[in-house]
Amino acid sequence: MKQRADYTFKFNKSLGRHGWLRLTPAYSVKLVREILSDAPKDSHVFDPFSGTGTTGLVAAEFGLRSAVNDINPFLIWFASTKCCNFSAQNLTSNLHKLKEITATVKKGLTKQNWLPPIHNIERWWDASALKALGALRAALLEIGGMPDSTCSFSLFWIAFCRLVIETSSASFSHVSMSFKEKPEIFEESFILDLFSSISEAIFESAIKPIEGHVTVFNGDSRTLDHINCPKFTHVITSPPYSNRISYIRELRPYMYWLGFLNLPREAGDLDWEAIGGTWGIATSKLSTWNPLKDGLPSDLYSTCDKIQKSSNKHSETLSKYVLKYYYDMHMHFESLRGHLAPDAKLVYIVGNSTFYGVHVHADKLLKTSLESLGYEDIEISIIRKRNCKKELFEYCVSAVWKKQDQISFRPFNGSSNMEEQLTLQFA
């Protein structure tokens, strides 16, 4: 089994809109295309964990209807912009503002411009880069206003996000964001030239119209009551993995610079609402969290028990983290059923994990959860090897929802068999 870089975000970098902004956990356009290759033209595709909008955009490129959902407001704005059709006149008119932006930046370099309240911001950018980025952000606000996905001026904000990360000390040598030893020094003129070239490339790739239509929803994937559209024939998604790698950690620089975050605690609060979130306050909130409903796979309780008994100082927190992750995914599968057409096909790209030598079999746990909720024809296949560790893989878990009565969670009370199965005694 190979690592298959063509099934990761690396494949997307040169594919027009798909390459506008890198997000490490994003999955491959190629993989989604293969899954959708035989979908009928009347298909209605849904991605409940849409991230940068890869599934929705691929479906639209196939001429299909699709809807995407995410809980992160920055990702909602980005996916909305990425999947929007702009007129040639609108694109040309806004691209001509590049000279005005550049001129305004040069005038603003002498001012004390606003900088985001990122902790230890000097670790990210050197002083000259911060000066230029602050002046550029001020110029974009003055000329075009805050990001708006309905106007092609927002493409400048996407270019700004690219510039922010490409001039930072962020390193992608690991599975998530890490840092180089110190920030590289960039002249203001280099930063402006780089911004111009990124902007021109993004505007050029936005010219090609998208045939299909994408509806974007902002909300919790555990409770999908906010989804208001015709039922879905296909669900294609890649939810966060149960490996404690948080989306918010990588998105913070963009969210601070563009005003989606204002205070550090907001990042932790948002991550707590996301499935698998463990940033900041999200981890400490685990100590008071307890499941409200029963009906989870029995294998999950034994896995959590093994993690807790591993005698590590964080073992209790991580055992509870694993329990909450699969509890939240079970809630998602339950809520999803009311939005599915008969014979709807589901494809979930997931990754397994290990904690203190305990193997968490994501594929098998999700399969059991799906089975208990009435999904049928569940199959598991290995997509690729994730890294040098032999035990870490990416799986495709597929299922079919056939027309039948819905199955509900059994309410959890102190004497249910959840407590009997789960030997962990959480506060």
Secondary structure in CASP SS format (residue, H / E / C, confidence):
PFRMAT SS
TARGET T0000
AUTHOR 0000-0000-0000
METHOD secondary structure of the structure
MODEL  1
M C 1.00
K C 1.00
Q C 1.00
R C 1.00
A H 1.00
D H 1.00
Y H 1.00
T E 1.00
F H 1.00
K H 1.00
F H 1.00
N H 1.00
K C 1.00
S C 1.00
L C 1.00
G H 1.00
R H 1.00
H H 1.00
G H 1.00
W C 1.00
L C 1.00
R C 1.00
L C 1.00
T C 1.00
P C 1.00
A C 1.00
Y E 1.00
S C 1.00
V H 1.00
K H 1.00
L H 1.00
V H 1.00
R H 1.00
E H 1.00
I H 1.00
L H 1.00
S C 1.00
D C 1.00
A C 1.00
P C 1.00
K C 1.00
D C 1.00
S C 1.00
H E 1.00
V E 1.00
F E 1.00
D E 1.00
P C 1.00
F C 1.00
S C 1.00
G C 1.00
T C 1.00
G C 1.00
T H 1.00
T H 1.00
G H 1.00
L H 1.00
V H 1.00
A H 1.00
A H 1.00
E H 1.00
F C 1.00
G C 1.00
L C 1.00
R E 1.00
S E 1.00
A E 1.00
V E 1.00
N E 1.00
D E 1.00
I C 1.00
N C 1.00
P H 1.00
F H 1.00
L H 1.00
I H 1.00
W H 1.00
F H 1.00
A H 1.00
S H 1.00
T H 1.00
K H 1.00
C C 1.00
C C 1.00
N C 1.00
F C 1.00
S C 1.00
A H 1.00
Q H 1.00
N H 1.00
L H 1.00
T H 1.00
S H 1.00
N H 1.00
L H 1.00
H C 1.00
K C 1.00
L H 1.00
K H 1.00
E H 1.00
I H 1.00
T H 1.00
A H 1.00
T H 1.00
V H 1.00
K H 1.00
K H 1.00
G H 1.00
L C 1.00
T C 1.00
K C 1.00
Q C 1.00
N C 1.00
W C 1.00
L C 1.00
P C 1.00
P C 1.00
I C 1.00
H C 1.00
N C 1.00
I H 1.00
E H 1.00
R H 1.00
W C 1.00
W C 1.00
D C 1.00
A H 1.00
S H 1.00
A H 1.00
L H 1.00
K H 1.00
A H 1.00
L H 1.00
G H 1.00
A H 1.00
L H 1.00
R H 1.00
A H 1.00
A H 1.00
L H 1.00
L H 1.00
E H 1.00
I H 1.00
G H 1.00
G C 1.00
M C 1.00
P C 1.00
D C 1.00
S C 1.00
T C 1.00
C C 1.00
S C 1.00
F C 1.00
S H 1.00
L H 1.00
F H 1.00
W H 1.00
I H 1.00
A H 1.00
F H 1.00
C H 1.00
R H 1.00
L H 1.00
V H 1.00
I H 1.00
E H 1.00
T C 1.00
S C 1.00
S C 1.00
A E 1.00
S E 1.00
F C 1.00
S C 1.00
H C 1.00
V C 1.00
S C 1.00
M C 1.00
S E 1.00
F E 1.00
K C 1.00
E C 1.00
K C 1.00
P C 1.00
E C 1.00
I C 1.00
F C 1.00
E C 1.00
E H 1.00
S H 1.00
F H 1.00
I H 1.00
L H 1.00
D H 1.00
L H 1.00
F H 1.00
S H 1.00
S H 1.00
I H 1.00
S H 1.00
E H 1.00
A H 1.00
I H 1.00
F H 1.00
E H 1.00
S H 1.00
A C 1.00
I C 1.00
K C 1.00
P C 1.00
I C 1.00
E C 1.00
G C 1.00
H E 1.00
V E 1.00
T E 1.00
V E 1.00
F E 1.00
N E 1.00
G C 1.00
D C 1.00
S C 1.00
R C 1.00
T C 1.00
L C 1.00
D C 1.00
H C 1.00
I C 1.00
N C 1.00
C C 1.00
P C 1.00
K C 1.00
F E 1.00
T E 1.00
H E 1.00
V E 1.00
I E 1.00
T E 1.00
S C 1.00
P C 1.00
P C 1.00
Y C 1.00
S C 1.00
N C 1.00
R C 1.00
I C 1.00
S C 1.00
Y H 1.00
I H 1.00
R H 1.00
E H 1.00
L H 1.00
R H 1.00
P H 1.00
Y H 1.00
M H 1.00
Y H 1.00
W H 1.00
L C 1.00
G C 1.00
F C 1.00
L C 1.00
N C 1.00
L C 1.00
P H 1.00
R H 1.00
E H 1.00
A H 1.00
G H 1.00
D H 1.00
L H 1.00
D H 1.00
W H 1.00
E H 1.00
A C 1.00
I C 1.00
G C 1.00
G C 1.00
T C 1.00
W C 1.00
G C 1.00
I H 1.00
A H 1.00
T H 1.00
S H 1.00
K H 1.00
L H 1.00
S H 1.00
T H 1.00
W C 1.00
N C 1.00
P C 1.00
L C 1.00
K E 1.00
D E 1.00
G C 1.00
L C 1.00
P C 1.00
S H 1.00
D H 1.00
L H 1.00
Y H 1.00
S H 1.00
T H 1.00
C H 1.00
D H 1.00
K H 1.00
I H 1.00
Q H 1.00
K C 1.00
S C 1.00
S C 1.00
N C 1.00
K C 1.00
H C 1.00
S H 1.00
E H 1.00
T H 1.00
L H 1.00
S H 1.00
K H 1.00
Y H 1.00
V H 1.00
L H 1.00
K H 1.00
Y H 1.00
Y H 1.00
Y H 1.00
D H 1.00
M H 1.00
H H 1.00
M H 1.00
H H 1.00
F H 1.00
E H 1.00
S H 1.00
L H 1.00
R H 1.00
G H 1.00
H H 1.00
L E 1.00
A E 1.00
P E 1.00
D E 1.00
A E 1.00
K E 1.00
L E 1.00
V E 1.00
Y E 1.00
I E 1.00
V E 1.00
G E 1.00
N C 1.00
S E 1.00
T E 1.00
F E 1.00
Y C 1.00
G C 1.00
V E 1.00
H E 1.00
V E 1.00
H C 1.00
A H 1.00
D H 1.00
K H 1.00
L H 1.00
L H 1.00
K H 1.00
T H 1.00
S H 1.00
L H 1.00
E H 1.00
S H 1.00
L C 1.00
G C 1.00
Y C 1.00
E E 1.00
D E 1.00
I E 1.00
E E 1.00
I E 1.00
S E 1.00
I E 1.00
I E 1.00
R E 1.00
K E 1.00
R C 1.00
N C 1.00
C C 1.00
K C 1.00
K C 1.00
E C 1.00
L C 1.00
F E 1.00
E E 1.00
Y E 1.00
C E 1.00
V E 1.00
S E 1.00
A E 1.00
V E 1.00
W E 1.00
K C 1.00
K C 1.00
Q C 1.00
D C 1.00
Q C 1.00
I C 1.00
S C 1.00
F C 1.00
R E 1.00
P E 1.00
F C 1.00
N C 1.00
G C 1.00
S C 1.00
S C 1.00
N H 1.00
M H 1.00
E H 1.00
E H 1.00
Q H 1.00
L C 1.00
T C 1.00
L C 1.00
Q C 1.00
F C 1.00
A C 1.00
END
